[in-house]
C-alpha cells in the first residue's frame, strides 16, 4: 500500500464515504473522514495526494473547509475534486475560485470517478 496515492475522502454521509472507499480502495489508499473539521486536523499531520470533498456537510461545509485548506501552506497545492449533489452555480463558481481541479455530481458512477481522479493526478504530476 505504500506506493498507492493517498486520497482523503471527506463526506458527512457514511453511505457516500463507504461507496467512495469501496470504489477506490483497489487503486488508492483511501482515508475516509466524516467532517470538515476532522479533515483539517488530519491535514495538519499528513499530506494526501488528492482530496475528494463534499460541499454539503452539517457543521463545516466543503467550501469553508476548502478555504481553510488553501490557507494551509503545505496543503494549498493539493488537488481537490468537489463531490456533491448540489448543482447551484454559486457553489461551482466559489469552488472554482478556490482552485478545485474538478466537480463531480452525486450520485456518480465509479468508472467516472476513477477517470476524473486519474486525469487530475496525471495532469498534476
Helices and strands as residue ranges (DSSP letters): E 6-10, H 14-24, E 29-33, H 36-45, E 50-54, H 62-71, E 79-84, H 89-97, E 102-105, H 110-124
